[in-house]
Amino acid sequence: MSRPVFIRDMSRIVHRTSAVHEFGRPHTPPLLEALRWRKATILSWIVIALAVSATGLLLARPRYTATAELLLGVSSVGAAAASTALVESQIETLRSDHLARSVIDKLGLWSDATLACESHGLLDQLFGAGDPCSAPATASVDRDAVLAHFKNATSARRSGRSFVANVSFTSTDPQKAAAVANALATAYVDYRARIQARGVEQAGARLEGHIARVREKSAAASEAIDKLKDGEARKQTPPDDEVRSLESQSQAYRSIYRALLDRYTKSVEEQASPVSEARVISEALPPTRWSTPNVPLVLLLGACAGGLIGIAAAVRKEYIARPVRSLEQIERDIGLRALGIVPLVEGRRLLPASQQAPPLLLHDRGDALRGIKIAVNEVCPPDSSVIGVVSAYQGEGKSTVAFNLAVLEAENGKRVLLIDANLHRPSLGLSLTRGTLLPPLEGRAALSESVTQNELGFDFLGECAAEPPLHPAVLLGSSAMRDLIGSARDLYDCIVCDLPNVLGHADVQAAADVFDALVLVTEWGRTPSAAATRAALKSTVISERLVGVIINKAPLGRDVMA
């Protein structure tokens, strides 16, 4: 005898579910609480990111940086002239292509394989990855590429606000790093010395011209004085003013001549032994420890990246899927009666039982299983009840709940029949001493001949056939299944059926009218609210027979959660 269908129950579910989506978004837990629930996801991503970072560090070749300290050639100018712009111009001189080419030529680096390789990419910069080029560069090497790689490995920075620059070079060979850094500093000093010598030479040339012109003017003034003196000898008395003027002019030219001659002598001496203001303060030494990769920094960045990805994944799972976590959420989001919460049995996830082991006996501290029976008694006939246990997805614990519900009813002194009607994955049929379900469905045996008695006080009817002759949905929806349930009602006070998951198969939809009540099992933190709603609204017959929802596998301490 099946329970009649009341359309008002279906309207209640549809109305409450529609109201949730029409008038506002369902309640979502606070962010910190959601992250605490998903801490395993976050920790998993952190571990993955650390593993990737560690792998990158293991594959990376260490790179060494050597630094030479150099005094720039600007210290003799005034404080106003020696501005930041002037110092930066000298830094740019250190970075120039001219000095880079001169160092490459001096050290013969055009044929260096590490500079000729063209694969210094982002990973090399982040992790200090080793140079993948192992063969020496050929004669057809791209000189522009060598120059570019050399400049990428070179660094020139001002030390504070002083006139000192730190010249660095990074290489996989510490000896080469020190040699290149010293060569670049020396090249700058030589360059400044050449500039200074060229300036002295040009100043000397200008002084030579001035000396020649002053000498000519001084000779002309002396000659004019001599002519005046010769005129005086011939009794031609020249004006006194003219004589004094010529003598004063001649004397001035001689003074200028002597001053220019002294300056010229000094410039010749400077040109002979020029002294540059730029000099190397401290030569670079081969480093003993690598500069890249920075192991703590890489691991820290990896952990931060993994944490961010884990948080994003956790937030996405929690706020988009909205897994079932509370009885209040069941009634608010799904619109069904919340029957209770069954706590997770310790060790269940770490050591899952094999298919041949008997189901777990649950600790019904919150009376969730008794709540199922109370809800069923409100709608089922008093003499016999047929209860179907379903879930939205596979693996949410409906077989365990059905088994424990049969045990509970048997402890109350009732005649109980447990049927494993999940012909797709008969977990109870594989783990319990089983009867045979197919013979009574096919008319080859009577019900009393097919059941087996369990030591816990109930009878069991199951099947472990790999492939039933017909599709399971056809078998469960057949008249033979209805006759089987009708016969069971005459023999038993309570019939509990473990059914396939609703969203994966059509079996429950085909046989739903056989049952007096259906109980939907959801898994704490795994079953999305939307999936439970879709299972409840799979068909009118299913929704009308659903007496409520039970939350299974809740963490310890949450079994009394409202």
C-alpha positions as CSV (number, residue, x, y, z in Angstrom):
1,M,0.0,0.0,0.0
2,S,1.5,3.3,-1.1
3,R,1.0,6.6,0.6
4,P,-1.3,9.0,-1.4
5,V,0.3,12.0,-3.1
6,F,-0.4,15.4,-1.6
7,I,0.3,18.2,-4.1
8,R,0.4,20.8,-1.4
9,D,3.7,19.3,-0.1
10,M,5.3,19.8,-3.5
11,S,4.0,23.4,-3.6
12,R,5.6,24.0,-0.2
13,I,9.0,22.9,-1.4
14,V,8.8,24.8,-4.7
15,H,7.6,27.9,-2.9
16,R,10.3,27.9,-0.3
17,T,13.0,27.1,-2.8
18,S,11.9,29.8,-5.2
19,A,11.6,32.4,-2.4
20,V,15.3,31.8,-1.5
21,H,16.4,32.7,-5.1
22,E,13.8,35.4,-5.7
23,F,14.1,37.6,-2.6
24,G,17.7,37.3,-1.7
25,R,20.8,35.2,-1.7
26,P,21.0,32.3,0.7
27,H,22.8,32.9,4.0
28,T,26.5,32.3,3.7
29,P,28.9,31.7,6.6
30,P,31.5,34.3,7.7
31,L,34.7,34.3,5.8
32,L,36.9,33.2,8.7
33,E,34.6,30.4,9.5
34,A,34.5,29.3,5.9
35,L,38.3,29.4,5.7
36,R,38.5,27.3,8.9
37,W,36.3,24.7,7.4
38,R,38.4,24.7,4.2
39,K,41.8,24.7,6.0
40,A,42.7,21.4,4.4
41,T,42.2,22.9,0.9
42,I,44.4,25.9,1.8
43,L,47.1,23.7,3.4
44,S,47.1,21.4,0.4
45,W,47.7,24.3,-2.0
46,I,50.5,25.7,0.3
47,V,52.2,22.3,0.2
48,I,51.9,22.0,-3.5
49,A,53.3,25.5,-4.0
50,L,56.2,24.7,-1.7
51,A,56.9,21.5,-3.5
52,V,57.0,23.4,-6.9
53,S,59.3,26.1,-5.4
54,A,61.6,23.4,-3.9
55,T,61.7,21.7,-7.3
56,G,62.7,24.9,-8.9
57,L,65.4,25.5,-6.4
58,L,66.8,22.0,-6.9
59,L,66.9,22.5,-10.7
60,A,68.5,26.0,-10.4
61,R,72.2,26.6,-10.6
62,P,73.5,29.1,-8.1
63,R,74.7,32.4,-9.3
64,Y,77.3,34.6,-7.7
65,T,77.6,38.4,-7.5
66,A,80.9,40.2,-7.0
67,T,81.1,43.9,-6.3
68,A,83.8,46.5,-6.6
69,E,83.7,50.0,-5.0
70,L,84.6,52.8,-7.3
71,L,85.2,56.5,-6.7
72,L,83.5,58.5,-9.5
73,G,85.5,61.3,-11.2
74,V,83.3,64.2,-9.9
75,S,84.8,64.9,-6.5
76,S,86.9,68.0,-7.5
77,V,84.0,70.0,-8.8
78,G,82.0,72.3,-6.5
79,A,79.2,71.1,-4.4
80,A,76.6,72.9,-6.5
81,A,78.0,71.4,-9.7
82,A,78.3,67.9,-8.3
83,S,74.6,67.4,-8.3
84,T,72.6,64.2,-8.5
85,A,72.3,64.6,-12.3
86,L,76.1,64.7,-12.6
87,V,76.6,61.6,-10.5
88,E,73.8,59.8,-12.4
89,S,75.6,60.7,-15.7
90,Q,78.7,59.0,-14.4
91,I,76.6,55.9,-13.4
92,E,75.2,55.8,-16.9
93,T,78.7,56.0,-18.2
94,L,79.4,52.8,-16.3
95,R,76.4,51.2,-17.9
96,S,77.3,52.3,-21.4
97,D,77.9,50.0,-24.4
98,H,81.3,51.5,-24.9
99,L,82.7,50.3,-21.6
100,A,80.8,47.0,-21.9
101,R,82.4,46.3,-25.3
102,S,85.8,47.2,-24.0
103,V,85.5,44.7,-21.1
104,I,84.2,42.0,-23.3
105,D,87.1,42.6,-25.7
106,K,89.6,42.6,-22.9
107,L,88.4,39.4,-21.3
108,G,87.5,37.6,-24.5
109,L,83.8,37.1,-23.6
110,W,82.4,37.2,-27.1
111,S,82.8,33.4,-27.2
112,D,81.5,32.8,-23.6
113,A,78.6,30.3,-23.8
114,T,76.8,31.8,-20.8
115,L,76.6,35.2,-22.5
116,A,75.9,33.9,-26.0
117,C,72.9,31.8,-24.8
118,E,69.6,33.5,-25.6
119,S,67.4,31.8,-23.0
120,H,67.8,34.1,-20.0
121,G,64.1,34.5,-19.3
122,L,61.9,35.2,-16.4
123,L,62.5,32.0,-14.6
124,D,66.2,32.6,-14.7
125,Q,65.7,36.0,-13.0
126,L,63.3,34.7,-10.4
127,F,65.1,31.4,-9.4
128,G,68.6,32.1,-10.7
129,A,68.2,29.1,-13.0
130,G,71.4,27.7,-14.5
131,D,72.4,28.5,-18.0
132,P,71.0,25.9,-20.3
133,C,73.7,26.4,-22.8
134,S,76.5,23.9,-22.3
135,A,78.2,24.1,-25.7
136,P,80.6,27.0,-26.4
137,A,79.3,29.8,-28.7
138,T,80.1,29.6,-32.3
139,A,81.7,32.1,-34.6
140,S,78.2,33.2,-35.8
141,V,77.2,34.3,-32.3
142,D,74.9,37.4,-32.1
143,R,77.2,40.1,-30.7
144,D,74.2,42.2,-29.8
145,A,72.8,39.3,-27.7
146,V,76.1,38.9,-25.9
147,L,76.2,42.6,-25.2
148,A,72.6,42.6,-23.9
149,H,73.2,39.6,-21.6
150,F,76.4,41.2,-20.3
151,K,74.6,44.4,-19.4
152,N,71.7,42.4,-17.8
153,A,74.3,40.7,-15.6
154,T,76.0,44.1,-14.7
155,S,74.8,46.5,-12.0
156,A,76.1,50.0,-11.2
157,R,74.5,51.8,-8.2
158,R,75.4,54.9,-6.3
159,S,76.2,54.3,-2.6
160,G,74.0,56.5,-0.7
161,R,74.6,60.2,-1.5
162,S,78.3,59.8,-1.9
163,F,80.5,59.9,-5.0
164,V,81.1,56.1,-4.6
165,A,79.5,53.6,-7.0
166,N,79.1,49.8,-6.5
167,V,79.9,48.0,-9.7
168,S,78.6,44.3,-9.6
169,F,78.6,41.4,-12.0
170,T,76.6,38.2,-11.6
171,S,77.7,34.8,-13.0
172,T,77.6,31.1,-12.3
173,D,81.4,31.3,-11.9
174,P,82.5,33.3,-8.8
175,Q,86.0,33.9,-10.3
176,K,84.5,35.3,-13.5
177,A,82.1,37.5,-11.5
178,A,85.0,39.1,-9.6
179,A,87.2,39.5,-12.8
180,V,84.5,41.2,-14.8
181,A,83.5,43.6,-11.9
182,N,87.2,44.6,-11.5
183,A,87.7,44.9,-15.3
184,L,84.6,47.2,-15.6
185,A,85.8,49.4,-12.7
186,T,89.3,49.6,-14.2
187,A,87.8,50.4,-17.6
188,Y,85.9,53.4,-16.1
189,V,89.1,54.7,-14.4
190,D,91.0,54.4,-17.7
191,Y,88.2,56.1,-19.5
192,R,88.2,59.0,-17.1
193,A,92.0,59.3,-17.3
194,R,91.8,59.4,-21.1
195,I,89.1,62.1,-20.9
196,Q,91.3,64.1,-18.5
197,A,94.4,63.7,-20.6
198,R,92.6,64.8,-23.7
199,G,91.3,67.9,-21.9
200,V,94.8,68.8,-20.7
201,E,96.1,68.3,-24.3
202,Q,93.5,70.6,-25.7
203,A,94.1,73.2,-23.0
204,G,97.9,73.1,-23.8
205,A,97.2,73.6,-27.5
206,R,95.1,76.7,-26.7
207,L,97.8,78.0,-24.4
208,E,100.4,77.6,-27.2
209,G,98.3,79.8,-29.5
210,H,97.9,82.5,-26.8
211,I,101.6,82.4,-26.0
212,A,102.5,82.9,-29.7
213,R,100.1,85.9,-30.0
214,V,101.3,87.5,-26.8
215,R,104.9,87.0,-27.8
216,E,104.3,88.8,-31.1
217,K,102.5,91.6,-29.4
218,S,105.3,92.0,-26.8
219,A,107.9,92.0,-29.6
220,A,105.9,94.6,-31.5
221,A,105.8,96.8,-28.4
222,S,109.6,96.4,-27.8
223,E,110.2,97.3,-31.4
224,A,108.1,100.5,-31.1
225,I,110.1,101.5,-28.0
226,D,113.3,101.0,-29.8
227,K,112.2,103.2,-32.7
228,L,111.3,106.0,-30.3
229,K,114.7,105.7,-28.7
230,D,116.4,105.9,-32.1
231,G,114.4,109.0,-32.9
232,E,115.6,110.6,-29.7
233,A,119.1,109.8,-30.7
234,R,118.4,111.9,-33.9
235,K,117.2,114.8,-31.8
236,Q,113.6,114.1,-32.6
237,T,112.0,114.2,-29.1
238,P,109.0,111.9,-28.9
239,P,106.0,112.7,-26.7
240,D,106.5,111.4,-23.1
241,D,103.0,110.0,-22.9
242,E,103.5,107.9,-26.0
243,V,106.8,106.5,-24.6
244,R,105.2,105.6,-21.2
245,S,102.2,104.0,-22.9
246,L,104.4,101.8,-25.1
247,E,106.6,100.8,-22.1
248,S,103.5,99.9,-20.0
249,Q,102.1,97.9,-22.8
250,S,105.3,96.0,-23.4
251,Q,105.6,95.3,-19.7
252,A,102.0,93.9,-19.6
253,Y,102.7,91.6,-22.5
254,R,105.8,90.3,-20.8
255,S,103.8,89.5,-17.6
256,I,101.0,87.8,-19.6
257,Y,103.6,85.8,-21.5
258,R,105.3,84.6,-18.4
259,A,102.0,83.6,-16.8
260,L,100.9,81.7,-20.0
261,L,104.3,80.1,-20.1
262,D,103.9,78.9,-16.5
263,R,100.5,77.4,-17.2
264,Y,101.7,75.7,-20.3
265,T,104.6,74.2,-18.4
266,K,102.1,72.7,-15.9
267,S,99.8,71.4,-18.6
268,V,102.8,69.6,-20.2
269,E,103.7,68.1,-16.9
270,E,100.1,66.9,-16.3
271,Q,99.9,65.5,-19.8
272,A,103.1,63.6,-19.2
273,S,101.8,62.0,-16.0
274,P,98.0,62.4,-15.8
275,V,96.3,61.8,-12.4
276,S,92.6,60.8,-12.7
277,E,90.2,61.6,-9.9
278,A,88.4,58.3,-10.5
279,R,89.9,55.3,-8.8
280,V,89.1,51.9,-7.5
281,I,88.5,52.0,-3.7
282,S,88.0,48.3,-3.2
283,E,88.5,45.5,-5.7
284,A,85.9,42.7,-6.1
285,L,86.8,39.4,-4.5
286,P,85.3,36.0,-5.6
287,P,82.2,35.5,-3.5
288,T,81.9,32.4,-1.4
289,R,78.1,32.3,-1.2
290,W,75.7,32.6,-4.0
291,S,73.4,35.6,-4.4
292,T,70.6,33.8,-6.3
293,P,68.4,31.9,-5.8
294,N,67.4,33.4,-2.5
295,V,66.1,30.2,-0.9
296,P,64.1,31.8,2.0
297,L,62.5,34.4,-0.3
298,V,61.6,31.8,-3.0
299,L,60.0,29.5,-0.4
300,L,58.2,32.4,1.2
301,L,56.8,33.6,-2.1
302,G,55.8,30.1,-2.9
303,A,54.0,29.6,0.4
304,C,52.2,33.0,-0.1
305,A,51.2,32.1,-3.6
306,G,49.9,28.7,-2.5
307,G,48.0,30.3,0.4
308,L,46.4,32.8,-1.9
309,I,45.4,30.1,-4.4
310,G,44.1,28.0,-1.5
311,I,42.1,30.8,-0.1
312,A,40.6,31.5,-3.5
313,A,39.7,27.9,-4.0
314,A,38.3,27.6,-0.5
315,V,36.1,30.7,-1.0
316,R,34.9,29.5,-4.3
317,K,33.9,26.1,-2.9
318,E,32.3,27.6,0.2
319,Y,30.4,30.5,-1.3
320,I,29.5,29.0,-4.7
321,A,28.8,25.4,-3.8
322,R,27.4,26.3,-0.4
323,P,27.8,22.8,1.1
324,V,25.3,21.6,3.7
325,R,26.6,22.3,7.2
326,S,23.6,23.0,9.5
327,L,20.0,22.1,10.1
328,E,19.0,25.7,9.7
329,Q,20.6,25.7,6.3
330,I,18.6,22.6,5.3
331,E,15.3,24.2,6.1
332,R,16.2,27.7,4.7
333,D,17.9,26.7,1.4
334,I,16.2,23.4,0.6
335,G,12.8,24.0,2.2
336,L,12.7,20.5,3.8
337,R,12.5,19.3,7.4
338,A,15.8,18.8,9.0
339,L,15.9,15.5,10.9
340,G,19.2,15.7,12.6
341,I,23.0,15.4,12.3
342,V,25.0,12.2,12.5
343,P,28.6,12.7,13.7
344,L,31.6,11.4,11.9
345,V,32.9,8.1,13.2
346,E,36.5,8.6,14.2
347,G,39.0,7.2,11.7
348,R,36.3,6.9,9.0
349,R,38.0,9.0,6.4
350,L,41.5,8.0,7.2
351,L,40.7,4.3,7.2
352,P,37.6,3.7,5.1
353,A,36.1,0.3,5.3
354,S,36.4,-2.0,2.4
355,Q,33.3,-3.2,0.5
356,Q,33.6,-6.6,2.2
357,A,33.6,-5.2,5.8
358,P,30.2,-4.7,7.6
359,P,28.9,-1.1,7.7
360,L,29.7,1.1,10.7
361,L,27.5,1.3,13.7
362,L,26.9,5.0,14.3
363,H,26.7,6.7,17.6
364,D,23.3,8.3,17.5
365,R,24.0,10.8,20.3
366,G,21.8,13.5,18.7
367,D,18.9,11.0,18.1
368,A,19.1,11.7,14.4
369,L,18.1,8.2,13.5
370,R,15.3,8.2,16.0
371,G,14.2,11.5,14.5
372,I,13.9,9.7,11.1
373,K,11.6,7.1,12.6
374,I,9.4,9.8,14.3
375,A,9.1,11.7,11.0
376,V,8.2,8.5,9.2
377,N,5.6,7.5,11.7
378,E,3.8,10.8,11.1
379,V,3.1,9.9,7.5
380,C,3.2,6.1,7.3
381,P,0.6,3.4,8.1
382,P,0.8,2.2,11.7
383,D,1.0,-1.5,10.8
384,S,3.9,-1.4,8.3
385,S,6.1,1.2,6.7
386,V,8.4,1.2,3.7
387,I,11.3,3.7,4.0
388,G,13.7,4.5,1.2
389,V,17.1,6.0,2.0
390,V,18.5,8.2,-0.9
391,S,21.2,10.8,-1.5
392,A,22.1,13.3,-4.1
393,Y,25.5,11.8,-4.9
394,Q,27.3,8.6,-4.3
395,G,29.4,8.1,-1.2
396,E,27.4,10.4,1.2
397,G,26.7,7.5,3.6
398,K,23.1,6.5,2.8
399,S,23.9,2.8,2.9
400,T,25.3,3.2,6.5
401,V,22.3,5.2,7.5
402,A,19.9,2.6,6.1
403,F,21.9,-0.2,7.9
404,N,21.8,1.6,11.2
405,L,18.1,2.5,10.8
406,A,17.4,-1.2,10.4
407,V,19.4,-2.0,13.5
408,L,17.6,0.6,15.5
409,E,14.2,-0.8,14.5
410,A,15.3,-4.3,15.3
411,E,16.4,-3.2,18.7
412,N,12.9,-1.9,19.3
413,G,11.5,-5.5,18.8
414,K,10.1,-5.0,15.3
415,R,10.3,-7.3,12.4
416,V,12.7,-5.5,10.0
417,L,13.7,-6.2,6.4
418,L,16.7,-4.4,4.9
419,I,16.8,-4.4,1.1
420,D,19.9,-3.3,-0.8
421,A,18.1,-2.0,-3.9
422,N,21.2,-0.2,-5.3
423,L,21.9,-2.6,-8.2
424,H,24.5,-0.2,-9.6
425,R,26.8,-0.4,-6.5
426,P,25.4,-2.9,-4.0
427,S,27.6,-2.0,-1.1
428,L,25.4,-3.7,1.5
429,G,25.0,-6.7,-0.8
430,L,28.8,-7.1,-0.9
431,S,29.4,-6.7,2.9
432,L,26.5,-8.5,4.5
433,T,25.4,-12.2,4.4
434,R,23.0,-11.7,1.6
435,G,19.9,-13.1,0.1
436,T,19.2,-12.8,-3.5
437,L,17.0,-10.0,-4.8
438,L,16.8,-10.9,-8.5
439,P,15.0,-14.3,-8.1
440,P,11.9,-12.9,-6.4
441,L,11.8,-10.0,-8.9
442,E,12.0,-12.4,-11.8
443,G,9.4,-14.7,-10.2
444,R,11.8,-17.6,-9.7
445,A,11.6,-17.7,-5.9
446,A,9.4,-16.5,-3.0
447,L,10.4,-13.7,-0.7
448,S,10.7,-16.0,2.3
449,E,13.1,-18.2,0.4
450,S,15.4,-15.3,-0.6
451,V,16.1,-13.4,2.6
452,T,18.8,-14.2,5.1
453,Q,18.8,-13.3,8.8
454,N,21.4,-11.0,10.2
455,E,22.9,-11.5,13.6
456,L,21.8,-8.0,14.6
457,G,18.1,-9.1,14.4
458,F,16.9,-8.1,11.0
459,D,16.4,-9.9,7.7
460,F,18.4,-8.9,4.7
461,L,17.7,-9.1,1.0
462,G,20.5,-8.0,-1.4
463,E,22.2,-8.8,-4.6
464,C,25.8,-8.7,-5.8
465,A,25.3,-9.7,-9.4
466,A,27.7,-7.8,-11.6
467,E,25.2,-7.1,-14.4
468,P,21.4,-7.6,-13.8
469,P,19.5,-8.9,-16.9
470,L,17.5,-5.7,-17.2
471,H,18.3,-2.1,-16.4
472,P,18.0,-1.4,-12.6
473,A,15.5,1.3,-13.2
474,V,13.3,-1.2,-15.1
475,L,13.6,-3.8,-12.4
476,L,12.8,-1.3,-9.5
477,G,9.9,0.2,-11.4
478,S,8.3,-3.1,-12.4
479,S,5.2,-4.7,-11.1
480,A,7.3,-7.5,-9.6
481,M,9.0,-4.9,-7.3
482,R,5.6,-3.7,-6.2
483,D,4.5,-7.3,-5.5
484,L,7.7,-7.9,-3.6
485,I,7.1,-4.9,-1.4
486,G,3.4,-5.9,-0.9
487,S,4.5,-9.3,0.2
488,A,7.1,-7.8,2.6
489,R,4.4,-5.6,4.2
490,D,2.6,-8.8,5.3
491,L,5.7,-10.2,6.9
492,Y,7.5,-7.2,8.4
493,D,6.7,-4.2,10.5
494,C,9.4,-2.0,8.8
495,I,11.1,-2.3,5.5
496,V,14.2,-0.2,4.9
497,C,15.6,0.1,1.3
498,D,19.0,1.4,0.4
499,L,18.4,3.1,-3.0
500,P,20.8,4.6,-5.7
501,N,21.7,8.3,-5.7
502,V,19.0,10.4,-7.1
503,L,21.0,12.7,-9.4
504,G,23.1,9.9,-10.9
505,H,20.3,7.4,-11.8
506,A,16.6,7.2,-12.6
507,D,16.0,4.2,-10.3
508,V,14.4,6.2,-7.4
509,Q,12.3,8.2,-9.8
510,A,11.0,5.0,-11.4
511,A,10.1,3.3,-8.0
512,A,9.3,6.2,-5.7
513,D,5.6,5.4,-5.5
514,V,6.4,2.1,-3.9
515,F,7.7,3.8,-0.7
516,D,5.8,5.4,2.1
517,A,8.6,7.8,3.0
518,L,12.0,8.8,1.6
519,V,14.9,10.2,3.6
520,L,17.5,12.3,1.9
521,V,21.1,11.8,3.3
522,T,23.6,14.7,2.8
523,E,27.2,14.8,3.7
524,W,28.4,17.6,6.0
525,G,30.6,20.0,4.1
526,R,30.4,18.1,0.8
527,T,26.8,18.0,-0.5
528,P,26.0,21.4,-2.1
529,S,22.6,22.9,-1.2
530,A,21.7,23.2,-4.8
531,A,22.4,19.5,-5.4
532,A,20.1,18.6,-2.5
533,T,17.4,20.9,-3.8
534,R,17.7,19.3,-7.3
535,A,17.4,15.8,-5.7
536,A,14.3,16.9,-3.8
537,L,12.7,18.3,-7.0
538,K,13.8,15.4,-9.2
539,S,10.1,14.4,-9.6
540,T,6.8,15.1,-8.0
541,V,6.6,11.6,-6.5
542,I,10.0,12.0,-4.9
543,S,9.3,15.4,-3.4
544,E,6.0,14.3,-2.0
545,R,7.5,11.4,-0.2
546,L,10.5,13.2,1.3
547,V,10.0,13.4,5.0
548,G,13.2,15.3,5.7
549,V,17.0,15.5,5.3
550,I,19.7,14.2,7.6
551,I,23.3,15.5,7.7
552,N,25.8,12.7,7.9
553,K,29.6,12.7,8.7
554,A,29.6,15.9,10.7
555,P,32.8,16.6,12.5
556,L,32.9,15.7,16.2
557,G,31.4,18.5,18.3
558,R,28.9,19.6,15.6
559,D,26.4,16.9,16.1
560,V,24.1,19.2,18.1
561,M,24.6,22.2,15.8
562,A,21.4,24.1,15.0
